[in-house]
Amino acid sequence: MITLTKIDNSLVTVNADEIEIVETFHDTTVSLKSGKKLIVQESADDIIAKVIFYRQLCFSNYFNEPDIKSTDSL
C-alpha cells in the first residue's frame, strides 16, 4: 500500500497492485484497475518511487531468510 495526497490535501492509501496507469498533464491522474481515477499531487516519478519502495519492503524478508540448507542442521 502507498499513501498519496489528493488535490484537496487529504491522504489516500492505495493498493499499489491495483494501479494500472499514471498520467501526468497539469496534475497527476492515477487510474486503478477498478476504473476509478484519482487526481493526486505527487508526480509520476514520485509514485513510481513509492511503488518500488513498497515492493522492496514486501520482498526484503524473503531475500533475508536464513539458508535452510545449512550444514549446521545436519
A tleap script that builds the chain and sets N, CA, C and O, in Angstrom:
source leaprc.protein.ff14SB
mol = sequence {
  NMET ILE THR LEU THR LYS ILE ASP ASN SER
  LEU VAL THR VAL ASN ALA ASP GLU ILE GLU
  ILE VAL GLU THR PHE HIE ASP THR THR VAL
  SER LEU LYS SER GLY LYS LYS LEU ILE VAL
  GLN GLU SER ALA ASP ASP ILE ILE ALA LYS
  VAL ILE PHE TYR ARG GLN LEU CYS PHE SER
  ASN TYR PHE ASN GLU PRO ASP ILE LYS SER
  THR ASP SER CLEU
}
set mol.1.N position { 0.846 -1.173 0.000 }
set mol.1.CA position { 0.000 0.000 0.000 }
set mol.1.C position { 0.896 1.241 0.000 }
set mol.1.O position { 1.932 1.277 0.664 }
set mol.2.N position { 0.479 2.246 -0.751 }
set mol.2.CA position { 1.205 3.515 -0.772 }
set mol.2.C position { 0.217 4.636 -0.442 }
set mol.2.O position { -0.975 4.539 -0.735 }
set mol.3.N position { 0.731 5.686 0.165 }
set mol.3.CA position { -0.109 6.825 0.525 }
set mol.3.C position { 0.164 7.970 -0.435 }
set mol.3.O position { 1.314 8.345 -0.664 }
set mol.4.N position { -0.906 8.520 -0.994 }
set mol.4.CA position { -0.831 9.633 -1.935 }
set mol.4.C position { -1.640 10.803 -1.398 }
set mol.4.O position { -2.514 10.625 -0.550 }
set mol.5.N position { -1.345 11.996 -1.894 }
set mol.5.CA position { -2.033 13.210 -1.472 }
set mol.5.C position { -2.964 13.674 -2.581 }
set mol.5.O position { -2.528 13.983 -3.690 }
set mol.6.N position { -4.255 13.720 -2.264 }
set mol.6.CA position { -5.221 14.205 -3.247 }
set mol.6.C position { -5.101 15.720 -3.385 }
set mol.6.O position { -4.418 16.366 -2.591 }
set mol.7.N position { -5.748 16.270 -4.368 }
set mol.7.CA position { -5.676 17.706 -4.657 }
set mol.7.C position { -6.141 18.554 -3.466 }
set mol.7.O position { -5.632 19.653 -3.250 }
set mol.8.N position { -7.116 18.039 -2.691 }
set mol.8.CA position { -7.630 18.794 -1.540 }
set mol.8.C position { -6.783 18.586 -0.281 }
set mol.8.O position { -7.221 18.911 0.823 }
set mol.9.N position { -5.569 18.045 -0.445 }
set mol.9.CA position { -4.609 17.778 0.626 }
set mol.9.C position { -4.987 16.623 1.545 }
set mol.9.O position { -4.302 16.390 2.541 }
set mol.10.N position { -6.047 15.901 1.242 }
set mol.10.CA position { -6.374 14.718 2.033 }
set mol.10.C position { -5.517 13.550 1.550 }
set mol.10.O position { -5.130 13.478 0.384 }
set mol.11.N position { -5.237 12.647 2.470 }
set mol.11.CA position { -4.405 11.497 2.143 }
set mol.11.C position { -5.281 10.313 1.778 }
set mol.11.O position { -6.364 10.124 2.333 }
set mol.12.N position { -4.795 9.522 0.839 }
set mol.12.CA position { -5.492 8.308 0.433 }
set mol.12.C position { -4.438 7.211 0.306 }
set mol.12.O position { -3.361 7.430 -0.247 }
set mol.13.N position { -4.764 6.035 0.824 }
set mol.13.CA position { -3.860 4.902 0.726 }
set mol.13.C position { -4.373 3.979 -0.363 }
set mol.13.O position { -5.538 3.583 -0.365 }
set mol.14.N position { -3.482 3.642 -1.293 }
set mol.14.CA position { -3.854 2.902 -2.491 }
set mol.14.C position { -3.079 1.588 -2.532 }
set mol.14.O position { -1.894 1.539 -2.203 }
set mol.15.N position { -3.762 0.539 -2.937 }
set mol.15.CA position { -3.101 -0.739 -3.164 }
set mol.15.C position { -2.243 -0.590 -4.422 }
set mol.15.O position { -2.766 -0.401 -5.520 }
set mol.16.N position { -0.942 -0.674 -4.254 }
set mol.16.CA position { -0.020 -0.465 -5.377 }
set mol.16.C position { -0.249 -1.464 -6.510 }
set mol.16.O position { 0.027 -1.163 -7.671 }
set mol.17.N position { -0.751 -2.646 -6.174 }
set mol.17.CA position { -1.001 -3.657 -7.202 }
set mol.17.C position { -2.218 -3.332 -8.063 }
set mol.17.O position { -2.409 -3.939 -9.117 }
set mol.18.N position { -3.036 -2.389 -7.630 }
set mol.18.CA position { -4.241 -2.012 -8.372 }
set mol.18.C position { -4.020 -0.843 -9.320 }
set mol.18.O position { -4.922 -0.487 -10.078 }
set mol.19.N position { -2.843 -0.245 -9.291 }
set mol.19.CA position { -2.557 0.882 -10.190 }
set mol.19.C position { -2.350 0.339 -11.595 }
set mol.19.O position { -1.552 -0.570 -11.821 }
set mol.20.N position { -3.087 0.918 -12.526 }
set mol.20.CA position { -2.985 0.486 -13.917 }
set mol.20.C position { -2.192 1.494 -14.755 }
set mol.20.O position { -1.294 1.120 -15.509 }
set mol.21.N position { -2.540 2.787 -14.609 }
set mol.21.CA position { -1.902 3.835 -15.413 }
set mol.21.C position { -1.676 5.060 -14.535 }
set mol.21.O position { -2.516 5.404 -13.704 }
set mol.22.N position { -0.533 5.714 -14.728 }
set mol.22.CA position { -0.265 7.010 -14.099 }
set mol.22.C position { -0.001 7.992 -15.233 }
set mol.22.O position { 0.932 7.817 -16.016 }
set mol.23.N position { -0.836 9.029 -15.311 }
set mol.23.CA position { -0.722 10.030 -16.381 }
set mol.23.C position { -0.440 11.394 -15.768 }
set mol.23.O position { -0.996 11.748 -14.729 }
set mol.24.N position { 0.428 12.150 -16.422 }
set mol.24.CA position { 0.729 13.493 -15.950 }
set mol.24.C position { 0.433 14.487 -17.049 }
set mol.24.O position { 1.014 14.433 -18.133 }
set mol.25.N position { -0.480 15.396 -16.754 }
set mol.25.CA position { -0.755 16.539 -17.621 }
set mol.25.C position { -0.445 17.756 -16.769 }
set mol.25.O position { 0.726 18.035 -16.509 }
set mol.26.N position { -1.444 18.480 -16.332 }
set mol.26.CA position { -1.218 19.549 -15.351 }
set mol.26.C position { -1.146 18.935 -13.963 }
set mol.26.O position { -0.345 19.359 -13.129 }
set mol.27.N position { -1.974 17.948 -13.721 }
set mol.27.CA position { -1.983 17.199 -12.470 }
set mol.27.C position { -1.643 15.752 -12.798 }
set mol.27.O position { -1.565 15.374 -13.967 }
set mol.28.N position { -1.443 14.954 -11.770 }
set mol.28.CA position { -1.174 13.533 -11.983 }
set mol.28.C position { -2.453 12.757 -11.729 }
set mol.28.O position { -3.078 12.907 -10.679 }
set mol.29.N position { -2.843 11.933 -12.685 }
set mol.29.CA position { -4.036 11.103 -12.568 }
set mol.29.C position { -3.613 9.646 -12.476 }
set mol.29.O position { -2.872 9.139 -13.318 }
set mol.30.N position { -4.107 8.978 -11.420 }
set mol.30.CA position { -3.826 7.561 -11.219 }
set mol.30.C position { -5.091 6.795 -11.566 }
set mol.30.O position { -6.139 7.012 -10.958 }
set mol.31.N position { -4.997 5.907 -12.533 }
set mol.31.CA position { -6.130 5.066 -12.921 }
set mol.31.C position { -5.950 3.693 -12.293 }
set mol.31.O position { -4.896 3.070 -12.421 }
set mol.32.N position { -7.001 3.229 -11.608 }
set mol.32.CA position { -6.962 1.928 -10.958 }
set mol.32.C position { -7.636 0.885 -11.834 }
set mol.32.O position { -8.401 1.227 -12.736 }
set mol.33.N position { -7.359 -0.371 -11.576 }
set mol.33.CA position { -7.950 -1.463 -12.349 }
set mol.33.C position { -9.468 -1.467 -12.247 }
set mol.33.O position { -10.145 -1.963 -13.148 }
set mol.34.N position { -10.013 -0.920 -11.159 }
set mol.34.CA position { -11.463 -0.867 -10.970 }
set mol.34.C position { -12.127 0.167 -11.872 }
set mol.34.O position { -13.351 0.196 -12.003 }
set mol.35.N position { -11.304 1.018 -12.495 }
set mol.35.CA position { -11.843 2.090 -13.325 }
set mol.35.C position { -11.866 3.431 -12.611 }
set mol.35.O position { -12.066 4.472 -13.238 }
set mol.36.N position { -11.661 3.408 -11.304 }
set mol.36.CA position { -11.636 4.647 -10.526 }
set mol.36.C position { -10.379 5.432 -10.853 }
set mol.36.O position { -9.320 4.853 -11.094 }
set mol.37.N position { -10.502 6.770 -10.860 }
set mol.37.CA position { -9.373 7.645 -11.141 }
set mol.37.C position { -9.163 8.577 -9.954 }
set mol.37.O position { -10.120 9.084 -9.370 }
set mol.38.N position { -7.907 8.792 -9.610 }
set mol.38.CA position { -7.545 9.695 -8.523 }
set mol.38.C position { -6.635 10.784 -9.075 }
set mol.38.O position { -5.692 10.497 -9.812 }
set mol.39.N position { -6.915 12.020 -8.723 }
set mol.39.CA position { -6.025 13.127 -9.084 }
set mol.39.C position { -5.213 13.433 -7.841 }
set mol.39.O position { -5.759 13.755 -6.785 }
set mol.40.N position { -3.894 13.328 -7.983 }
set mol.40.CA position { -3.014 13.460 -6.827 }
set mol.40.C position { -1.949 14.514 -7.068 }
set mol.40.O position { -1.715 14.938 -8.200 }
set mol.41.N position { -1.299 14.934 -5.970 }
set mol.41.CA position { -0.266 15.963 -6.053 }
set mol.41.C position { 1.097 15.412 -6.427 }
set mol.41.O position { 1.921 16.139 -6.980 }
set mol.42.N position { 1.355 14.141 -6.138 }
set mol.42.CA position { 2.660 13.551 -6.429 }
set mol.42.C position { 2.875 13.447 -7.937 }
set mol.42.O position { 1.925 13.309 -8.709 }
set mol.43.N position { 4.132 13.517 -8.335 }
set mol.43.CA position { 4.474 13.337 -9.750 }
set mol.43.C position { 4.487 11.844 -10.066 }
set mol.43.O position { 4.490 11.007 -9.164 }
set mol.44.N position { 4.495 11.527 -11.345 }
set mol.44.CA position { 4.570 10.124 -11.760 }
set mol.44.C position { 5.851 9.485 -11.224 }
set mol.44.O position { 5.827 8.337 -10.780 }
set mol.45.N position { 6.963 10.209 -11.259 }
set mol.45.CA position { 8.228 9.682 -10.745 }
set mol.45.C position { 8.151 9.391 -9.248 }
set mol.45.O position { 8.701 8.395 -8.778 }
set mol.46.N position { 7.468 10.260 -8.499 }
set mol.46.CA position { 7.299 10.034 -7.056 }
set mol.46.C position { 6.466 8.779 -6.794 }
set mol.46.O position { 6.773 8.001 -5.890 }
set mol.47.N position { 5.426 8.589 -7.575 }
set mol.47.CA position { 4.562 7.412 -7.414 }
set mol.47.C position { 5.345 6.146 -7.745 }
set mol.47.O position { 5.246 5.147 -7.032 }
set mol.48.N position { 6.110 6.187 -8.809 }
set mol.48.CA position { 6.934 5.031 -9.172 }
set mol.48.C position { 7.911 4.703 -8.045 }
set mol.48.O position { 8.084 3.535 -7.698 }
set mol.49.N position { 8.544 5.715 -7.477 }
set mol.49.CA position { 9.491 5.503 -6.372 }
set mol.49.C position { 8.790 4.889 -5.165 }
set mol.49.O position { 9.344 4.007 -4.510 }
set mol.50.N position { 7.568 5.351 -4.866 }
set mol.50.CA position { 6.818 4.799 -3.740 }
set mol.50.C position { 6.463 3.329 -3.980 }
set mol.50.O position { 6.546 2.510 -3.064 }
set mol.51.N position { 6.072 3.002 -5.200 }
set mol.51.CA position { 5.728 1.611 -5.528 }
set mol.51.C position { 6.969 0.726 -5.432 }
set mol.51.O position { 6.897 -0.380 -4.897 }
set mol.52.N position { 8.092 1.196 -5.937 }
set mol.52.CA position { 9.334 0.417 -5.854 }
set mol.52.C position { 9.721 0.191 -4.398 }
set mol.52.O position { 10.078 -0.925 -4.019 }
set mol.53.N position { 9.655 1.236 -3.581 }
set mol.53.CA position { 9.991 1.105 -2.161 }
set mol.53.C position { 9.059 0.121 -1.472 }
set mol.53.O position { 9.506 -0.712 -0.684 }
set mol.54.N position { 7.759 0.212 -1.765 }
set mol.54.CA position { 6.768 -0.715 -1.190 }
set mol.54.C position { 7.100 -2.156 -1.566 }
set mol.54.O position { 7.070 -3.043 -0.713 }
set mol.55.N position { 7.409 -2.385 -2.814 }
set mol.55.CA position { 7.725 -3.751 -3.265 }
set mol.55.C position { 9.018 -4.249 -2.639 }
set mol.55.O position { 9.132 -5.432 -2.319 }
set mol.56.N position { 9.990 -3.367 -2.461 }
set mol.56.CA position { 11.233 -3.764 -1.799 }
set mol.56.C position { 10.949 -4.202 -0.366 }
set mol.56.O position { 11.513 -5.186 0.113 }
set mol.57.N position { 10.071 -3.466 0.315 }
set mol.57.CA position { 9.698 -3.850 1.678 }
set mol.57.C position { 9.000 -5.205 1.698 }
set mol.57.O position { 9.245 -6.021 2.586 }
set mol.58.N position { 8.143 -5.440 0.733 }
set mol.58.CA position { 7.407 -6.705 0.672 }
set mol.58.C position { 8.344 -7.898 0.520 }
set mol.58.O position { 8.099 -8.956 1.101 }
set mol.59.N position { 9.405 -7.738 -0.250 }
set mol.59.CA position { 10.295 -8.852 -0.537 }
set mol.59.C position { 11.561 -8.863 0.305 }
set mol.59.O position { 12.363 -9.790 0.188 }
set mol.60.N position { 11.763 -7.852 1.156 }
set mol.60.CA position { 13.009 -7.779 1.915 }
set mol.60.C position { 13.185 -8.973 2.841 }
set mol.60.O position { 14.293 -9.498 2.947 }
set mol.61.N position { 12.137 -9.414 3.510 }
set mol.61.CA position { 12.254 -10.571 4.390 }
set mol.61.C position { 12.462 -11.849 3.595 }
set mol.61.O position { 13.139 -12.763 4.067 }
set mol.62.N position { 11.906 -11.928 2.425 }
set mol.62.CA position { 12.044 -13.114 1.590 }
set mol.62.C position { 13.510 -13.357 1.239 }
set mol.62.O position { 13.992 -14.488 1.291 }
set mol.63.N position { 14.208 -12.285 0.881 }
set mol.63.CA position { 15.593 -12.426 0.462 }
set mol.63.C position { 16.569 -12.474 1.632 }
set mol.63.O position { 17.744 -12.786 1.440 }
set mol.64.N position { 16.102 -12.171 2.839 }
set mol.64.CA position { 16.966 -12.209 4.010 }
set mol.64.C position { 16.739 -13.440 4.874 }
set mol.64.O position { 17.258 -13.516 5.987 }
set mol.65.N position { 15.977 -14.397 4.383 }
set mol.65.CA position { 15.717 -15.629 5.135 }
set mol.65.C position { 17.017 -16.391 5.301 }
set mol.65.O position { 17.864 -16.377 4.408 }
set mol.66.N position { 17.183 -17.057 6.434 }
set mol.66.CA position { 18.382 -17.891 6.602 }
set mol.66.C position { 18.380 -19.061 5.636 }
set mol.66.O position { 17.323 -19.538 5.223 }
set mol.67.N position { 19.548 -19.509 5.285 }
set mol.67.CA position { 19.696 -20.635 4.365 }
set mol.67.C position { 19.272 -21.920 5.065 }
set mol.67.O position { 19.946 -22.375 5.989 }
set mol.68.N position { 18.161 -22.506 4.633 }
set mol.68.CA position { 17.642 -23.710 5.306 }
set mol.68.C position { 18.449 -24.948 4.952 }
set mol.68.O position { 18.251 -26.003 5.555 }
set mol.69.N position { 19.349 -24.844 3.991 }
set mol.69.CA position { 20.189 -25.972 3.597 }
set mol.69.C position { 21.525 -25.960 4.327 }
set mol.69.O position { 22.468 -26.647 3.936 }
set mol.70.N position { 21.589 -25.180 5.378 }
set mol.70.CA position { 22.830 -25.044 6.123 }
set mol.70.C position { 23.317 -26.382 6.654 }
set mol.70.O position { 22.515 -27.217 7.072 }
set mol.71.N position { 24.613 -26.585 6.638 }
set mol.71.CA position { 25.188 -27.833 7.144 }
set mol.71.C position { 25.137 -27.907 8.655 }
set mol.71.O position { 25.372 -28.979 9.213 }
set mol.72.N position { 24.835 -26.797 9.354 }
set mol.72.CA position { 24.732 -26.819 10.806 }
set mol.72.C position { 23.626 -27.726 11.293 }
set mol.72.O position { 23.715 -28.261 12.398 }
set mol.73.N position { 22.596 -27.913 10.508 }
set mol.73.CA position { 21.457 -28.711 10.940 }
set mol.73.C position { 21.644 -30.188 10.655 }
set mol.73.O position { 20.779 -30.989 11.012 }
set mol.74.N position { 22.751 -30.581 10.020 }
set mol.74.CA position { 22.999 -31.992 9.685 }
set mol.74.C position { 23.544 -32.763 10.832 }
set mol.74.O position { 23.802 -33.960 10.705 }
savepdb mol mol.pdb
quit
